[in-house]
Amino acid sequence: MKPPRFKYHDPTTLDEALGLLATYGDQAKILAGGQSLVPTMNFRLARPDHLVDINRIGELAAVSSGAGGLVVGAMTRQRTLERSDLIGQNCPLVTQAMPYIGHPQIRNRGTIGGSVVHADPAAELPAVMVAADARLTLQKRDGERVVEATDFFVGQLTTVVEPDEMLVRIELPAWPERSGSSLQEVAMRLGDFALGGVATILSLGADGRIARARIACFGVDERPIRVAEAEQSLVGSAPDEAAFAEAGRIVSARVDPSDDIHASAGYRRRLAGILTRRALAASLIQIKEAVA
């Protein structure tokens, strides 16, 4: 199929792009990597009157580090994230997620901002943002605001981004030493959206006990969710199978999946608990390897 008619805009500066969004509002869609938008346009599920292509705005594709962590431009390609030593050293959870996202051809074009704003509840990067305590900067012509990742996702394919706003950068805060992370998922085939998945980050204190934990689930609710109750159950505990099993039990009880043709709600609920245990165990292994 072919998309409906639209007017194409090709801005070269951020100011120009924000001006177009201010002018056309909800009649416009932003084109980044196009891996989600173009298919939905071809099926006429999305019917924008104006398409704002931001691929020539170079300032949106930078990755840098600072005292507080990493700053990633929204137009950064997923393949760049996958191969970046800076990302791997400072936020390995992003690197760990990349092989699960589609296929290399998709990651060559897909962007971090596009995936996050698309907000598919079964996608990996939104859950990574939630687990990593990311802060997302939204900009419009007359100002900007910063939104915590836990507040960014509203529901299925829905975020807090307004029609005249654009996600311009993502801040990934630094985690303390003796931290490890993991992303675990189950899909029908490699590259498919997950039937369920879990992203975890674990930090140990000087006494060897868990000082901090993050657990974010995807594919098992209408949006990526952090399970604070399971995280709190881990803090102060020894990092062992019993603690991980209890966190998995809490996660299974907390998520709210739905049935579809691929899996039942019960299967997804049980899967979330199992993957939580696996991801926490893998996070611990990463810590041990780093200090060995």
URMOUR-V817171 format. One line per field, one symbol per residue. psi: psi as a letter, one per 20 degrees, with the letter a starting at -180 (. if undefined). A space follows every 10 residues. Layout:
# URMOUR-V817171
psi=???
This chain:
# URMOUR-V817171
psi=rqrrqrpppm qiqgggghhg hhgicjiqqp odhjhggggh ghjkhpmqhp poojijnhij kqprqahibq ppqhjpqhhg ghiphgghhh mhhgghhgii ocrhhghhhq qghggghhlp ijqghghggg hjlqppppqa hkarqppqhh ihpgaokpaj prhjqpphrp poqqqrrlqr rqpprprgqp irqqhqrppq pppqahjirp hqqpopqqjj rirpqpnhgh ghhhpiqqmr hgghhgghgg ghhhqmrrqa ihqrggghgh gggghggghg ghggggghhh i.
